[in-house]
Amino acid sequence: MSFYSWHKPAFDELVRRADRLPHALLIRGASGIGKRAFATALARGLLCEKPLSTLVACGHCVACHWFDEGSHPDFRLLQPEADQEVGEEESSETDKKKKKDISVAQIRQLPHFINISSHRSGPKIIIIQPAEAMNVNAANALLKNLEEPPENTFFLLVTHRPQMLAATIRSRCQQIPLPMPTKEESLSWLEGVGVKNVAVALAQAGGAPLLAQEMDNEAHWALRAQFLQALSASPFDPLGLAEKMANESIAQLVGWLQRWTYDVSQVCFSIEPRYNPDFKEILNKLSTSVRGLEMLRFHRELVRFQRVINHPLNPRLLLESFFLRYAQLVRKKN
Ligand SMILES: [Zn+2]
């Protein structure tokens, strides 16, 4: 329950000014680099009653014990309901969408929490993650709390999309930008936690080590290989692939297609593939029959689409249309 080693300088900076921490921090940085761990370590350090040093929790006191059990009375974690109920399946599509939000009802419980006196006469901490999951009403309700900051209360907002937060919220928080680890730091950490395909996993994750770790399972790699091989088959069969992949996660498939089209376009320009280094030879071969610029344009469309992808009405139809577009592009020069 600590922050990751690559975030030590950022944590040390907070330690240096621990006696004048602002009441609202916006912890931001790329997805999958350990922002939540950082916020959690900070909350734990603030609540610990026998810290080893400033903001460094002991792990043994009553407060640490409660915190680790998820039951510290002066701590609140606000996150979308969907993140709390992993494994619950019986909900409609609308429910699922709703549950991806942090609701106004969740924020409205805060004043009660904030206004009763602290159970342990220490600070009160609220983590909101991901902060961009607050809908407009929730954000407005939070704003009231941020405008009249209660004594000894800290709001830790965690986000990888700060631009999606209302400017009024951003301006009331002090921003704590967390850096990506270097490639070397990530590779050595991934090896340490026993990830097998470290280089490919990290490339696929765009350099984010925690995302790379999530990918490390046989089923994931097998499906990806099957998908990429189908994309590089000649002739490419768009409808056949859409049928084969009909039950897979569309976000995952579009993510793969998005990275693949990026690599194809880069290889067309004689640049090394960024995401799929293990398919370098196949990409090289494919690039001889493709126009790089057109592929790059398609890639950008997929990126734009990915930002809004949630639960499309007809995923199968959408996949088919993407694959048909791709088929046109790879047939271009033939
Ligand atoms: Zn402690």
py3Dmol code that shows the C-alpha trace and the ligand (Angstrom):
import py3Dmol

protein = """\
ATOM      1  CA  MET A   1       0.000   0.000   0.000  1.00  0.00           C
ATOM      2  CA  SER A   2       2.561   2.470  -1.039  1.00  0.00           C
ATOM      3  CA  PHE A   3       3.183   4.631  -4.042  1.00  0.00           C
ATOM      4  CA  TYR A   4       5.309   3.248  -6.869  1.00  0.00           C
ATOM      5  CA  SER A   5       9.049   3.890  -6.754  1.00  0.00           C
ATOM      6  CA  TRP A   6       8.940   6.180  -9.807  1.00  0.00           C
ATOM      7  CA  HIS A   7       6.664   8.551  -7.899  1.00  0.00           C
ATOM      8  CA  LYS A   8       8.978   8.990  -4.923  1.00  0.00           C
ATOM      9  CA  PRO A   9      10.189  12.447  -6.008  1.00  0.00           C
ATOM     10  CA  ALA A  10       6.566  13.642  -6.293  1.00  0.00           C
ATOM     11  CA  PHE A  11       5.718  12.190  -2.864  1.00  0.00           C
ATOM     12  CA  ASP A  12       8.856  13.675  -1.289  1.00  0.00           C
ATOM     13  CA  GLU A  13       7.770  17.050  -2.612  1.00  0.00           C
ATOM     14  CA  LEU A  14       4.469  16.717  -0.699  1.00  0.00           C
ATOM     15  CA  VAL A  15       6.359  15.598   2.402  1.00  0.00           C
ATOM     16  CA  ARG A  16       8.456  18.781   2.217  1.00  0.00           C
ATOM     17  CA  ARG A  17       5.353  20.943   2.381  1.00  0.00           C
ATOM     18  CA  ALA A  18       3.224  18.653   4.534  1.00  0.00           C
ATOM     19  CA  ASP A  19       2.440  21.411   7.043  1.00  0.00           C
ATOM     20  CA  ARG A  20       0.830  23.578   4.371  1.00  0.00           C
ATOM     21  CA  LEU A  21      -0.903  21.049   2.130  1.00  0.00           C
ATOM     22  CA  PRO A  22      -3.792  22.643   0.240  1.00  0.00           C
ATOM     23  CA  HIS A  23      -7.234  21.231   1.044  1.00  0.00           C
ATOM     24  CA  ALA A  24      -7.792  20.010  -2.529  1.00  0.00           C
ATOM     25  CA  LEU A  25      -5.269  18.191  -4.700  1.00  0.00           C
ATOM     26  CA  LEU A  26      -5.770  17.101  -8.283  1.00  0.00           C
ATOM     27  CA  ILE A  27      -3.539  14.099  -8.838  1.00  0.00           C
ATOM     28  CA  ARG A  28      -3.235  13.697 -12.584  1.00  0.00           C
ATOM     29  CA  GLY A  29      -1.212  11.705 -15.067  1.00  0.00           C
ATOM     30  CA  ALA A  30      -1.498   8.995 -17.713  1.00  0.00           C
ATOM     31  CA  SER A  31      -3.678   5.955 -17.168  1.00  0.00           C
ATOM     32  CA  GLY A  32      -2.026   2.908 -15.610  1.00  0.00           C
ATOM     33  CA  ILE A  33       0.970   4.543 -13.935  1.00  0.00           C
ATOM     34  CA  GLY A  34      -0.125   4.325 -10.286  1.00  0.00           C
ATOM     35  CA  LYS A  35      -2.062   7.496  -9.467  1.00  0.00           C
ATOM     36  CA  ARG A  36      -4.512   5.647  -7.226  1.00  0.00           C
ATOM     37  CA  ALA A  37      -1.695   4.080  -5.255  1.00  0.00           C
ATOM     38  CA  PHE A  38      -0.221   7.547  -4.805  1.00  0.00           C
ATOM     39  CA  ALA A  39      -3.494   9.037  -3.540  1.00  0.00           C
ATOM     40  CA  THR A  40      -4.046   6.043  -1.266  1.00  0.00           C
ATOM     41  CA  ALA A  41      -0.538   6.264   0.189  1.00  0.00           C
ATOM     42  CA  LEU A  42      -1.051   9.964   0.859  1.00  0.00           C
ATOM     43  CA  ALA A  43      -4.421   9.373   2.551  1.00  0.00           C
ATOM     44  CA  ARG A  44      -2.954   6.574   4.658  1.00  0.00           C
ATOM     45  CA  GLY A  45       0.024   8.753   5.592  1.00  0.00           C
ATOM     46  CA  LEU A  46      -2.247  11.613   6.631  1.00  0.00           C
ATOM     47  CA  LEU A  47      -4.427   9.369   8.784  1.00  0.00           C
ATOM     48  CA  CYS A  48      -1.679   7.252  10.405  1.00  0.00           C
ATOM     49  CA  GLU A  49      -1.371   7.991  14.130  1.00  0.00           C
ATOM     50  CA  LYS A  50       2.237   6.843  14.513  1.00  0.00           C
ATOM     51  CA  PRO A  51       3.834   7.752  11.161  1.00  0.00           C
ATOM     52  CA  LEU A  52       7.363   6.468  10.561  1.00  0.00           C
ATOM     53  CA  SER A  53       8.177   9.899   9.187  1.00  0.00           C
ATOM     54  CA  THR A  54       6.099  12.743   7.768  1.00  0.00           C
ATOM     55  CA  LEU A  55       3.225  11.270   5.671  1.00  0.00           C
ATOM     56  CA  VAL A  56       4.740   7.782   5.791  1.00  0.00           C
ATOM     57  CA  ALA A  57       2.237   5.425   7.433  1.00  0.00           C
ATOM     58  CA  CYS A  58       3.433   2.886  10.007  1.00  0.00           C
ATOM     59  CA  GLY A  59       1.113   0.118   8.844  1.00  0.00           C
ATOM     60  CA  HIS A  60       0.488  -1.055  12.441  1.00  0.00           C
ATOM     61  CA  CYS A  61      -1.494   1.540  14.369  1.00  0.00           C
ATOM     62  CA  VAL A  62      -5.265   1.432  14.799  1.00  0.00           C
ATOM     63  CA  ALA A  63      -5.729   4.010  12.029  1.00  0.00           C
ATOM     64  CA  CYS A  64      -3.579   2.047   9.558  1.00  0.00           C
ATOM     65  CA  HIS A  65      -5.407  -1.133  10.479  1.00  0.00           C
ATOM     66  CA  TRP A  66      -8.821   0.442   9.853  1.00  0.00           C
ATOM     67  CA  PHE A  67      -7.619   2.074   6.678  1.00  0.00           C
ATOM     68  CA  ASP A  68      -6.324  -1.206   5.277  1.00  0.00           C
ATOM     69  CA  GLU A  69      -9.607  -2.888   6.189  1.00  0.00           C
ATOM     70  CA  GLY A  70     -11.494  -0.133   4.367  1.00  0.00           C
ATOM     71  CA  SER A  71     -13.275   0.967   7.536  1.00  0.00           C
ATOM     72  CA  HIS A  72     -11.505   4.130   8.741  1.00  0.00           C
ATOM     73  CA  PRO A  73     -14.342   6.408   9.921  1.00  0.00           C
ATOM     74  CA  ASP A  74     -12.563   9.595   8.784  1.00  0.00           C
ATOM     75  CA  PHE A  75     -11.964   8.376   5.248  1.00  0.00           C
ATOM     76  CA  ARG A  76     -14.279   8.254   2.235  1.00  0.00           C
ATOM     77  CA  LEU A  77     -13.572   6.786  -1.182  1.00  0.00           C
ATOM     78  CA  LEU A  78     -15.940   8.022  -3.880  1.00  0.00           C
ATOM     79  CA  GLN A  79     -15.892   6.032  -7.083  1.00  0.00           C
ATOM     80  CA  PRO A  80     -18.441   4.921  -9.677  1.00  0.00           C
ATOM     81  CA  GLU A  81     -20.756   2.211  -8.415  1.00  0.00           C
ATOM     82  CA  ALA A  82     -19.578   0.032 -11.294  1.00  0.00           C
ATOM     83  CA  ASP A  83     -16.091  -0.024  -9.732  1.00  0.00           C
ATOM     84  CA  GLN A  84     -17.488  -1.143  -6.369  1.00  0.00           C
ATOM     85  CA  GLU A  85     -19.622  -4.006  -7.615  1.00  0.00           C
ATOM     86  CA  VAL A  86     -17.197  -6.071  -9.623  1.00  0.00           C
ATOM     87  CA  GLY A  87     -18.886  -9.316 -10.533  1.00  0.00           C
ATOM     88  CA  GLU A  88     -22.509  -8.218 -10.362  1.00  0.00           C
ATOM     89  CA  GLU A  89     -24.039  -8.970 -13.718  1.00  0.00           C
ATOM     90  CA  GLU A  90     -27.794  -8.524 -13.512  1.00  0.00           C
ATOM     91  CA  SER A  91     -28.154  -4.929 -14.620  1.00  0.00           C
ATOM     92  CA  SER A  92     -29.615  -3.270 -17.678  1.00  0.00           C
ATOM     93  CA  GLU A  93     -27.528  -1.258 -20.129  1.00  0.00           C
ATOM     94  CA  THR A  94     -28.911   2.004 -18.713  1.00  0.00           C
ATOM     95  CA  ASP A  95     -28.001   0.919 -15.204  1.00  0.00           C
ATOM     96  CA  LYS A  96     -24.501   0.087 -16.362  1.00  0.00           C
ATOM     97  CA  LYS A  97     -24.111   3.501 -17.909  1.00  0.00           C
ATOM     98  CA  LYS A  98     -25.392   5.208 -14.793  1.00  0.00           C
ATOM     99  CA  LYS A  99     -23.066   3.214 -12.622  1.00  0.00           C
ATOM    100  CA  LYS A 100     -20.048   4.530 -14.500  1.00  0.00           C
ATOM    101  CA  ASP A 101     -20.804   7.945 -13.054  1.00  0.00           C
ATOM    102  CA  ILE A 102     -20.060   9.295  -9.615  1.00  0.00           C
ATOM    103  CA  SER A 103     -23.548  10.476  -8.775  1.00  0.00           C
ATOM    104  CA  VAL A 104     -24.802  13.623  -7.112  1.00  0.00           C
ATOM    105  CA  ALA A 105     -26.264  11.410  -4.372  1.00  0.00           C
ATOM    106  CA  GLN A 106     -22.753  10.203  -3.528  1.00  0.00           C
ATOM    107  CA  ILE A 107     -21.463  13.791  -3.302  1.00  0.00           C
ATOM    108  CA  ARG A 108     -24.459  14.912  -1.234  1.00  0.00           C
ATOM    109  CA  GLN A 109     -23.447  12.524   1.532  1.00  0.00           C
ATOM    110  CA  LEU A 110     -20.203  14.456   1.961  1.00  0.00           C
ATOM    111  CA  PRO A 111     -21.391  17.440   4.046  1.00  0.00           C
ATOM    112  CA  HIS A 112     -22.669  15.033   6.678  1.00  0.00           C
ATOM    113  CA  PHE A 113     -19.320  13.238   6.760  1.00  0.00           C
ATOM    114  CA  ILE A 114     -17.406  16.522   6.813  1.00  0.00           C
ATOM    115  CA  ASN A 115     -19.484  18.290   9.434  1.00  0.00           C
ATOM    116  CA  ILE A 116     -19.544  15.700  12.189  1.00  0.00           C
ATOM    117  CA  SER A 117     -16.404  15.910  14.271  1.00  0.00           C
ATOM    118  CA  SER A 118     -13.510  13.656  13.409  1.00  0.00           C
ATOM    119  CA  HIS A 119     -13.633  10.249  15.109  1.00  0.00           C
ATOM    120  CA  ARG A 120      -9.913  10.197  15.760  1.00  0.00           C
ATOM    121  CA  SER A 121      -9.406  13.976  16.128  1.00  0.00           C
ATOM    122  CA  GLY A 122      -7.183  13.825  13.049  1.00  0.00           C
ATOM    123  CA  PRO A 123      -7.856  14.935   9.478  1.00  0.00           C
ATOM    124  CA  LYS A 124     -10.642  13.758   7.209  1.00  0.00           C
ATOM    125  CA  ILE A 125      -9.790  12.526   3.749  1.00  0.00           C
ATOM    126  CA  ILE A 126     -11.947  12.111   0.663  1.00  0.00           C
ATOM    127  CA  ILE A 127     -10.564  10.417  -2.448  1.00  0.00           C
ATOM    128  CA  ILE A 128     -12.575  10.910  -5.643  1.00  0.00           C
ATOM    129  CA  GLN A 129     -11.503   8.597  -8.430  1.00  0.00           C
ATOM    130  CA  PRO A 130     -11.725   8.891 -11.321  1.00  0.00           C
ATOM    131  CA  ALA A 131     -12.728  12.508 -10.770  1.00  0.00           C
ATOM    132  CA  GLU A 132     -13.913  12.882 -14.374  1.00  0.00           C
ATOM    133  CA  ALA A 133     -16.608  10.296 -13.601  1.00  0.00           C
ATOM    134  CA  MET A 134     -18.531  12.970 -11.673  1.00  0.00           C
ATOM    135  CA  ASN A 135     -21.487  14.049 -13.774  1.00  0.00           C
ATOM    136  CA  VAL A 136     -22.381  17.745 -14.031  1.00  0.00           C
ATOM    137  CA  ASN A 137     -24.665  17.723 -11.006  1.00  0.00           C
ATOM    138  CA  ALA A 138     -22.128  15.857  -8.905  1.00  0.00           C
ATOM    139  CA  ALA A 139     -19.389  18.297  -9.916  1.00  0.00           C
ATOM    140  CA  ASN A 140     -21.587  21.264  -8.974  1.00  0.00           C
ATOM    141  CA  ALA A 141     -22.367  19.713  -5.609  1.00  0.00           C
ATOM    142  CA  LEU A 142     -18.667  19.088  -4.974  1.00  0.00           C
ATOM    143  CA  LEU A 143     -17.858  22.663  -5.878  1.00  0.00           C
ATOM    144  CA  LYS A 144     -19.808  23.907  -2.859  1.00  0.00           C
ATOM    145  CA  ASN A 145     -17.609  21.783  -0.602  1.00  0.00           C
ATOM    146  CA  LEU A 146     -14.443  23.012  -2.291  1.00  0.00           C
ATOM    147  CA  GLU A 147     -15.504  26.647  -2.048  1.00  0.00           C
ATOM    148  CA  GLU A 148     -15.928  26.504   1.714  1.00  0.00           C
ATOM    149  CA  PRO A 149     -13.099  24.217   2.679  1.00  0.00           C
ATOM    150  CA  PRO A 150     -13.731  22.659   6.087  1.00  0.00           C
ATOM    151  CA  GLU A 151     -10.925  22.648   8.624  1.00  0.00           C
ATOM    152  CA  ASN A 152      -8.402  19.795   8.368  1.00  0.00           C
ATOM    153  CA  THR A 153     -10.223  18.098   5.489  1.00  0.00           C
ATOM    154  CA  PHE A 154      -8.447  16.996   2.331  1.00  0.00           C
ATOM    155  CA  PHE A 155      -9.947  16.247  -1.067  1.00  0.00           C
ATOM    156  CA  LEU A 156      -7.771  14.081  -3.293  1.00  0.00           C
ATOM    157  CA  LEU A 157      -9.108  14.038  -6.842  1.00  0.00           C
ATOM    158  CA  VAL A 158      -7.544  11.471  -9.154  1.00  0.00           C
ATOM    159  CA  THR A 159      -7.815  11.774 -12.923  1.00  0.00           C
ATOM    160  CA  HIS A 160      -6.167  10.864 -16.208  1.00  0.00           C
ATOM    161  CA  ARG A 161      -8.468  13.246 -18.084  1.00  0.00           C
ATOM    162  CA  PRO A 162      -8.191  16.596 -16.282  1.00  0.00           C
ATOM    163  CA  GLN A 163      -9.550  18.382 -19.375  1.00  0.00           C
ATOM    164  CA  MET A 164     -12.884  16.633 -18.757  1.00  0.00           C
ATOM    165  CA  LEU A 165     -13.219  18.244 -15.331  1.00  0.00           C
ATOM    166  CA  ALA A 166     -15.053  21.535 -14.964  1.00  0.00           C
ATOM    167  CA  ALA A 167     -12.614  24.458 -15.001  1.00  0.00           C
ATOM    168  CA  THR A 168     -14.208  25.667 -11.753  1.00  0.00           C
ATOM    169  CA  ILE A 169     -13.165  22.428 -10.042  1.00  0.00           C
ATOM    170  CA  ARG A 170      -9.680  22.399 -11.553  1.00  0.00           C
ATOM    171  CA  SER A 171      -9.035  25.963 -10.453  1.00  0.00           C
ATOM    172  CA  ARG A 172      -9.814  25.122  -6.827  1.00  0.00           C
ATOM    173  CA  CYS A 173      -7.353  22.247  -6.693  1.00  0.00           C
ATOM    174  CA  GLN A 174      -3.629  22.304  -6.601  1.00  0.00           C
ATOM    175  CA  GLN A 175      -2.423  20.116  -9.446  1.00  0.00           C
ATOM    176  CA  ILE A 176      -0.013  17.289  -8.736  1.00  0.00           C
ATOM    177  CA  PRO A 177       1.193  15.974 -12.098  1.00  0.00           C
ATOM    178  CA  LEU A 178       2.551  12.435 -11.823  1.00  0.00           C
ATOM    179  CA  PRO A 179       5.114  11.421 -14.450  1.00  0.00           C
ATOM    180  CA  MET A 180       5.253   8.245 -16.522  1.00  0.00           C
ATOM    181  CA  PRO A 181       8.047   5.959 -15.357  1.00  0.00           C
ATOM    182  CA  THR A 182      10.975   5.596 -17.748  1.00  0.00           C
ATOM    183  CA  LYS A 183      10.989   2.538 -19.989  1.00  0.00           C
ATOM    184  CA  GLU A 184      13.788   1.016 -17.902  1.00  0.00           C
ATOM    185  CA  GLU A 185      11.883   1.559 -14.635  1.00  0.00           C
ATOM    186  CA  SER A 186       8.766  -0.020 -16.125  1.00  0.00           C
ATOM    187  CA  LEU A 187      10.558  -3.020 -17.602  1.00  0.00           C
ATOM    188  CA  SER A 188      12.391  -3.795 -14.400  1.00  0.00           C
ATOM    189  CA  TRP A 189       9.197  -3.423 -12.335  1.00  0.00           C
ATOM    190  CA  LEU A 190       7.244  -5.690 -14.730  1.00  0.00           C
ATOM    191  CA  GLU A 191       9.960  -8.330 -14.553  1.00  0.00           C
ATOM    192  CA  GLY A 192       9.886  -8.039 -10.767  1.00  0.00           C
ATOM    193  CA  VAL A 193       6.159  -8.809 -10.617  1.00  0.00           C
ATOM    194  CA  GLY A 194       6.592 -11.775 -12.946  1.00  0.00           C
ATOM    195  CA  VAL A 195       5.087 -10.506 -16.196  1.00  0.00           C
ATOM    196  CA  LYS A 196       6.199 -12.684 -19.103  1.00  0.00           C
ATOM    197  CA  ASN A 197       6.048 -10.690 -22.339  1.00  0.00           C
ATOM    198  CA  VAL A 198       7.403  -7.528 -20.702  1.00  0.00           C
ATOM    199  CA  ALA A 199       8.522  -5.630 -23.812  1.00  0.00           C
ATOM    200  CA  VAL A 200       5.387  -6.307 -25.869  1.00  0.00           C
ATOM    201  CA  ALA A 201       3.075  -5.771 -22.894  1.00  0.00           C
ATOM    202  CA  LEU A 202       4.653  -2.397 -22.152  1.00  0.00           C
ATOM    203  CA  ALA A 203       4.529  -1.373 -25.814  1.00  0.00           C
ATOM    204  CA  GLN A 204       0.860  -2.389 -26.020  1.00  0.00           C
ATOM    205  CA  ALA A 205       0.144  -0.375 -22.890  1.00  0.00           C
ATOM    206  CA  GLY A 206       1.783   2.705 -24.407  1.00  0.00           C
ATOM    207  CA  GLY A 207       4.432   2.673 -21.682  1.00  0.00           C
ATOM    208  CA  ALA A 208       2.045   2.400 -18.699  1.00  0.00           C
ATOM    209  CA  PRO A 209       3.301  -0.440 -16.480  1.00  0.00           C
ATOM    210  CA  LEU A 210       0.082  -1.177 -14.562  1.00  0.00           C
ATOM    211  CA  LEU A 211      -1.879  -1.502 -17.798  1.00  0.00           C
ATOM    212  CA  ALA A 212       0.844  -3.807 -19.070  1.00  0.00           C
ATOM    213  CA  GLN A 213       0.502  -5.955 -15.957  1.00  0.00           C
ATOM    214  CA  GLU A 214      -3.273  -6.234 -16.457  1.00  0.00           C
ATOM    215  CA  MET A 215      -2.734  -7.623 -19.936  1.00  0.00           C
ATOM    216  CA  ASP A 216      -0.520 -10.406 -18.757  1.00  0.00           C
ATOM    217  CA  ASN A 217      -2.709 -13.447 -19.165  1.00  0.00           C
ATOM    218  CA  GLU A 218      -2.695 -16.250 -21.713  1.00  0.00           C
ATOM    219  CA  ALA A 219      -6.234 -15.656 -22.966  1.00  0.00           C
ATOM    220  CA  HIS A 220      -5.460 -12.008 -23.674  1.00  0.00           C
ATOM    221  CA  TRP A 221      -2.341 -12.790 -25.694  1.00  0.00           C
ATOM    222  CA  ALA A 222      -4.001 -15.638 -27.587  1.00  0.00           C
ATOM    223  CA  LEU A 223      -6.971 -13.510 -28.623  1.00  0.00           C
ATOM    224  CA  ARG A 224      -4.736 -10.605 -29.638  1.00  0.00           C
ATOM    225  CA  ALA A 225      -2.567 -12.907 -31.774  1.00  0.00           C
ATOM    226  CA  GLN A 226      -5.653 -14.354 -33.440  1.00  0.00           C
ATOM    227  CA  PHE A 227      -7.002 -10.860 -34.101  1.00  0.00           C
ATOM    228  CA  LEU A 228      -3.775  -9.411 -35.506  1.00  0.00           C
ATOM    229  CA  GLN A 229      -3.159 -12.471 -37.666  1.00  0.00           C
ATOM    230  CA  ALA A 230      -6.632 -12.069 -39.141  1.00  0.00           C
ATOM    231  CA  LEU A 231      -5.922  -8.384 -39.823  1.00  0.00           C
ATOM    232  CA  SER A 232      -2.751  -9.274 -41.694  1.00  0.00           C
ATOM    233  CA  ALA A 233      -4.224 -12.206 -43.642  1.00  0.00           C
ATOM    234  CA  SER A 234      -4.403 -11.893 -47.402  1.00  0.00           C
ATOM    235  CA  PRO A 235      -7.127 -11.583 -48.458  1.00  0.00           C
ATOM    236  CA  PHE A 236      -8.562  -9.971 -45.318  1.00  0.00           C
ATOM    237  CA  ASP A 237     -12.074 -11.158 -44.445  1.00  0.00           C
ATOM    238  CA  PRO A 238     -13.851  -8.282 -42.646  1.00  0.00           C
ATOM    239  CA  LEU A 239     -17.236  -9.916 -42.098  1.00  0.00           C
ATOM    240  CA  GLY A 240     -15.698 -13.216 -41.072  1.00  0.00           C
ATOM    241  CA  LEU A 241     -13.581 -11.458 -38.435  1.00  0.00           C
ATOM    242  CA  ALA A 242     -16.563  -9.464 -37.147  1.00  0.00           C
ATOM    243  CA  GLU A 243     -18.482 -12.712 -36.729  1.00  0.00           C
ATOM    244  CA  LYS A 244     -15.602 -14.461 -34.981  1.00  0.00           C
ATOM    245  CA  MET A 245     -15.107 -11.542 -32.569  1.00  0.00           C
ATOM    246  CA  ALA A 246     -18.813 -10.794 -32.008  1.00  0.00           C
ATOM    247  CA  ASN A 247     -18.700 -11.730 -28.312  1.00  0.00           C
ATOM    248  CA  GLU A 248     -15.476  -9.962 -27.393  1.00  0.00           C
ATOM    249  CA  SER A 249     -15.204  -6.545 -25.794  1.00  0.00           C
ATOM    250  CA  ILE A 250     -15.598  -3.915 -28.483  1.00  0.00           C
ATOM    251  CA  ALA A 251     -13.438  -1.438 -26.558  1.00  0.00           C
ATOM    252  CA  GLN A 252     -10.645  -4.000 -26.519  1.00  0.00           C
ATOM    253  CA  LEU A 253     -10.971  -4.801 -30.242  1.00  0.00           C
ATOM    254  CA  VAL A 254     -11.107  -1.166 -31.291  1.00  0.00           C
ATOM    255  CA  GLY A 255      -8.091  -0.526 -29.049  1.00  0.00           C
ATOM    256  CA  TRP A 256      -6.128  -3.243 -30.831  1.00  0.00           C
ATOM    257  CA  LEU A 257      -7.261  -2.049 -34.245  1.00  0.00           C
ATOM    258  CA  GLN A 258      -6.346   1.502 -33.313  1.00  0.00           C
ATOM    259  CA  ARG A 259      -2.794   0.539 -32.288  1.00  0.00           C
ATOM    260  CA  TRP A 260      -2.432  -1.762 -35.268  1.00  0.00           C
ATOM    261  CA  THR A 261      -3.425   0.915 -37.811  1.00  0.00           C
ATOM    262  CA  TYR A 262      -0.994   3.298 -36.110  1.00  0.00           C
ATOM    263  CA  ASP A 263       1.839   0.809 -36.477  1.00  0.00           C
ATOM    264  CA  VAL A 264       0.942   0.054 -40.131  1.00  0.00           C
ATOM    265  CA  SER A 265       1.070   3.750 -40.960  1.00  0.00           C
ATOM    266  CA  GLN A 266       4.372   4.235 -39.116  1.00  0.00           C
ATOM    267  CA  VAL A 267       5.989   1.298 -40.863  1.00  0.00           C
ATOM    268  CA  CYS A 268       4.819   2.807 -44.191  1.00  0.00           C
ATOM    269  CA  PHE A 269       6.890   5.866 -43.217  1.00  0.00           C
ATOM    270  CA  SER A 270       9.838   3.602 -42.289  1.00  0.00           C
ATOM    271  CA  ILE A 271       9.347   4.171 -38.555  1.00  0.00           C
ATOM    272  CA  GLU A 272       9.576   1.313 -36.057  1.00  0.00           C
ATOM    273  CA  PRO A 273       6.196  -0.065 -34.841  1.00  0.00           C
ATOM    274  CA  ARG A 274       5.381   1.416 -31.432  1.00  0.00           C
ATOM    275  CA  TYR A 275       2.757  -0.969 -30.084  1.00  0.00           C
ATOM    276  CA  ASN A 276       3.262  -4.288 -31.826  1.00  0.00           C
ATOM    277  CA  PRO A 277       7.016  -4.862 -32.051  1.00  0.00           C
ATOM    278  CA  ASP A 278       6.423  -8.628 -32.099  1.00  0.00           C
ATOM    279  CA  PHE A 279       4.583  -8.269 -35.455  1.00  0.00           C
ATOM    280  CA  LYS A 280       7.307  -6.202 -37.082  1.00  0.00           C
ATOM    281  CA  GLU A 281       7.906  -8.501 -40.048  1.00  0.00           C
ATOM    282  CA  ILE A 282       4.226  -8.914 -40.795  1.00  0.00           C
ATOM    283  CA  LEU A 283       3.752  -5.143 -40.534  1.00  0.00           C
ATOM    284  CA  ASN A 284       6.658  -4.593 -42.944  1.00  0.00           C
ATOM    285  CA  LYS A 285       5.090  -6.907 -45.472  1.00  0.00           C
ATOM    286  CA  LEU A 286       1.667  -5.339 -45.116  1.00  0.00           C
ATOM    287  CA  SER A 287       3.037  -1.820 -45.471  1.00  0.00           C
ATOM    288  CA  THR A 288       4.082  -2.462 -49.073  1.00  0.00           C
ATOM    289  CA  SER A 289       0.426  -2.603 -50.139  1.00  0.00           C
ATOM    290  CA  VAL A 290      -0.945   0.256 -48.015  1.00  0.00           C
ATOM    291  CA  ARG A 291      -0.951   4.053 -48.179  1.00  0.00           C
ATOM    292  CA  GLY A 292       0.434   5.328 -44.893  1.00  0.00           C
ATOM    293  CA  LEU A 293      -1.436   8.626 -44.775  1.00  0.00           C
ATOM    294  CA  GLU A 294      -4.829   7.056 -45.359  1.00  0.00           C
ATOM    295  CA  MET A 295      -4.130   4.471 -42.688  1.00  0.00           C
ATOM    296  CA  LEU A 296      -3.092   7.226 -40.287  1.00  0.00           C
ATOM    297  CA  ARG A 297      -6.325   9.091 -40.989  1.00  0.00           C
ATOM    298  CA  PHE A 298      -8.325   5.954 -40.201  1.00  0.00           C
ATOM    299  CA  HIS A 299      -6.277   5.497 -37.028  1.00  0.00           C
ATOM    300  CA  ARG A 300      -7.208   9.017 -35.896  1.00  0.00           C
ATOM    301  CA  GLU A 301     -10.888   8.302 -36.469  1.00  0.00           C
ATOM    302  CA  LEU A 302     -10.591   5.223 -34.281  1.00  0.00           C
ATOM    303  CA  VAL A 303      -8.904   7.268 -31.545  1.00  0.00           C
ATOM    304  CA  ARG A 304     -11.721   9.799 -31.615  1.00  0.00           C
ATOM    305  CA  PHE A 305     -14.256   7.015 -31.534  1.00  0.00           C
ATOM    306  CA  GLN A 306     -12.546   5.305 -28.620  1.00  0.00           C
ATOM    307  CA  ARG A 307     -12.985   8.341 -26.401  1.00  0.00           C
ATOM    308  CA  VAL A 308     -16.761   8.004 -26.611  1.00  0.00           C
ATOM    309  CA  ILE A 309     -17.063   4.227 -26.815  1.00  0.00           C
ATOM    310  CA  ASN A 310     -19.223   2.785 -24.079  1.00  0.00           C
ATOM    311  CA  HIS A 311     -22.084   0.559 -24.998  1.00  0.00           C
ATOM    312  CA  PRO A 312     -22.838   0.976 -28.699  1.00  0.00           C
ATOM    313  CA  LEU A 313     -26.337  -0.062 -29.713  1.00  0.00           C
ATOM    314  CA  ASN A 314     -25.074  -2.576 -32.203  1.00  0.00           C
ATOM    315  CA  PRO A 315     -21.452  -3.543 -31.587  1.00  0.00           C
ATOM    316  CA  ARG A 316     -21.469  -6.148 -34.366  1.00  0.00           C
ATOM    317  CA  LEU A 317     -22.534  -3.601 -36.971  1.00  0.00           C
ATOM    318  CA  LEU A 318     -19.924  -1.161 -35.771  1.00  0.00           C
ATOM    319  CA  LEU A 319     -17.162  -3.769 -35.943  1.00  0.00           C
ATOM    320  CA  GLU A 320     -18.243  -4.696 -39.453  1.00  0.00           C
ATOM    321  CA  SER A 321     -18.076  -1.089 -40.579  1.00  0.00           C
ATOM    322  CA  PHE A 322     -14.585  -0.645 -39.108  1.00  0.00           C
ATOM    323  CA  PHE A 323     -13.323  -3.865 -40.664  1.00  0.00           C
ATOM    324  CA  LEU A 324     -14.821  -2.969 -44.049  1.00  0.00           C
ATOM    325  CA  ARG A 325     -13.028   0.387 -43.945  1.00  0.00           C
ATOM    326  CA  TYR A 326      -9.794  -1.353 -43.042  1.00  0.00           C
ATOM    327  CA  ALA A 327     -10.315  -3.889 -45.843  1.00  0.00           C
ATOM    328  CA  GLN A 328     -10.552  -1.040 -48.366  1.00  0.00           C
ATOM    329  CA  LEU A 329      -7.304   0.430 -47.095  1.00  0.00           C
ATOM    330  CA  VAL A 330      -5.316  -2.792 -47.246  1.00  0.00           C
ATOM    331  CA  ARG A 331      -6.637  -3.553 -50.733  1.00  0.00           C
ATOM    332  CA  LYS A 332      -5.758  -0.129 -52.030  1.00  0.00           C
ATOM    333  CA  LYS A 333      -2.587  -0.832 -53.943  1.00  0.00           C
ATOM    334  CA  ASN A 334      -3.475  -4.354 -55.073  1.00  0.00           C
TER     335      ASN A 334
END
"""
ligand_1 = """\
1
ZN
Zn -0.132 3.911 11.281
"""
view = py3Dmol.view(width=600, height=400)
view.addModel(protein, "pdb")
view.setStyle({"model": 0}, {"cartoon": {"style": "trace"}})
view.addModel(ligand_1, "xyz")
view.setStyle({"model": 1}, {"stick": {}})
view.zoomTo()
view.show()
